[in-house]
C-alpha cells in the first residue's frame, strides 16, 4: 500500500532506497517522458494536477473545479487527464445510476495505477500508523488489484461507484450482464456495515459485501 507494485522494488530492502527509486520513476517518467508524448509544455501544471487528484482519491472530481484551482480551461484539464490515462498513470470510475434524480453520475472518481507513484507525488512515504489517508490508500489498492483480477480471470463487467445526493454511497459496483454486485472497502472492520437503505430499496437483487484486511485476498486473487 505504501510503495506500490513496481517489480524492481524487490531489489531494495532499505526504506530510503525504495523512496529514492519511486522519486526517480516520478521525475524520469512522469515529468519527462510524458511531457514528450503529446506536446505538454507545462510540467508544473501537470504535476499540480496530479497532486490534486492524489489528494482526492476515492472522491468525485470536477474537471471544471480542477481547472479553476489550476488556472486552466476545462478542456485542458480534460486533455491532461486523457493523456495520463493513456500512459497508465490514472484511471477513472464513473457513477452508477438507474435513477438520475437521486444518484450522482456527473463526475468521476480517479485512481492511480500504483500507490507508490501516488505517494511519491504527495511526498509521503510514512508508515500506515502515522498516516491520515489509510482509507484512500486501501481503496486505491483494492481498485487496481480488482481490475487486474478481472483482466486475467476474464471477468467482463463494468465498474462504477454509487452515491446519492443525500450522501449514501458504495465504493465499488460491478455490473456483469444481469448481475449487480456492490462492495464496500474497510481497512479495519469493527462491525459489518449494512448496505445503504437507498441502495437496498433501488437494487434489491444486488449482492453486497464488505472487503477488509481479513478477506481481501479472495477478492483480488481468487
N, C-alpha and C positions, 0 to 999 in steps of 0.2 A: 504493500500500500504506500510505502514511502519512496522507494527507489524505482518502482515500475518493473517492466519486464524485458528490458534490453538484454539479450543473451550474454553480451560482453561483460556485464556486471559480475558474473560468476567468477571472473578472474581476480576481483578485488575483495579482499577480506576487511580492509580498513574503511571505516565510515567516511572519512575525509576523501579517500581515493574515489569512492562511489560518487560523492558530491561533485568532485572535480570532473569526472567523466561526463556526468549529466550536464554540467555547465558548458563543457566543450561541445556536446551534442547541440545544445541550445544555440550557442554562438556560431558554430561552424555550419549547422544545418538550418535552423530556423531563421537566423538573422543574416545568412549569407546566401546559401543555395536557393532558398525560397524566393528571395528578392530577385533572383535571376530568371525564375520560371515565367513570370507574367509581367515583367517590366514594372514591378513595385519599386518605387523610388524612395519612399519614406519609411525607413526601418523603425524609427521611433514610434510612428503611428501604429505600425503593425504590432510592435512589442506592447504598446499600451492597450491595444485591442485584446491581445492575448491575456494580459493581466486582468482586465475587466471580466473576461469570460472565466478566467481561473477562479476569481472570487465569487462567481455566480453559478458554479457547477450545481446542477440539480434545481435551478430556479429558471423561471421563464425569462427570456431575454428579448427585449425590444430593440430591433435594429435602429429604429428612429431615435430611441433614447441613447443608444451607444454612440450614434452619430453626434448627438448634442454634446455628450461628455467629451468626445474626442475632437470636436470641431471639424467633422467630416460629413459629407452628404450620406443619406441613407443608401444611395446606390453604391457609393464607395465602400461602405461597411459591408454591404451585400457581396460585392466583388471580392473583398478580402476574405470573408468567411467562406465563400465558394472556393477560393484558392487554397485555404487552409484545410478544407475538406478533401480536395483533390490530392493533396500531398500527405494525407492521413495524419494530420495533427489533431483535427477536431472532427466530430460528427454530431448531427443533431437528431433529436427525437421530437416528433410533433404531438399535439394533444389529441386524445381520442374523444369522439362525441357522436351521439345519435340525437342529441337534443341541444341545438345551438344556442338556445336562450339561456340555458343554465350552465353549460360546460364551456370551458375556456379552450379555444383552439387557435387563436390568432397568433400567439407567439410560440417559439420553440424553446427547448432546453438543449444546451450544448455541453458536450463532454469531450474530454481528452482521450486519445487512444492510449496514452501512457501517463500514469500517475507521476512517474519520475520527472517527465518533462513539465508537467503542471507545477510540481513543487520547485523545479529549477526556475520557472518563470516568476513565481512569487518569492523565490529565495528563502524557502522554509523547508529544511530537512530535519526539523525537530522530531523527537520520538513521539509516539502516539499519546503517551501520558502527559505530554507538555503542549498538546495542540488543542485548538478550539474547533478545528474543521474535520474531526474524525468522521462525522456523518457524511460530509461531502466526499472525502476520500473513499469511504466504503461504497457509496452509491456509484461513484465513477468507476471504481474497480469492478464491481459486480456487473455494471452495464457493459463494459468492454469484454469481460470474460464470458458473459452470457452470449454476446454476439459471436464470439469465437466458437463457442459450443454449438450455436445454431448453424454456423457455417460448416463445421466438419461433421456434424450429425445430420446435415441436410434437412434441417427444420426450416421450412419455408413459411415465414409468418411476418406480419407487420408489427413493429414495436412502437409503443406510444407511452406517454404519461397521461394521467387523468386528473383534472381539477375542476372544481365548480367555483362560481363567484362567491360563495359563502365559505371558501377555504377548506372544503373537503377534498382530499387528494389521495392518489395512489401513485407510487413511484414508477411502476413498470407494468404495462399491459401488453399482452401478446394476443394477436388475432390470427388464428390459423384456420382457414375455412370457416366453418360454423362454430368453432371452439373459441372461447374467450377466457383468458387466464390473467388474473391480477396478482401482483406481488408487491409486498411492502418490504423495504430494506431497513433492518435494525441491527446495528453493530452489537449492541448489548440488549438482550431481551430479558426484561424483568417479568413481564407477563404478556401473554399472547394478545395483541390488539385485535379488535373486531374490524371487519370491513366497514367503511363509511356507510352510513344509513342510506344516503342518496345513491351510492353505487349498488347496494343490495336491492334497492327498490327498482332501479332502472335496468339492472342486468342480473336478474335472479338466477340465470342459467350459468353465470360465470363462476369459475373456481377462484379461491382466494387463499394465498399462503404468505407467510412471513419468512423472509430469508435472513438468517442471522449467522453468527460465528459457529453455531452448533450444527448447521445443516447446509451451509453454502456450497460445500464441495459437490454434493449430489446435484446441485443446480447448475454448476458451471463445468463439471467433469462428467457427470452421469453415473 
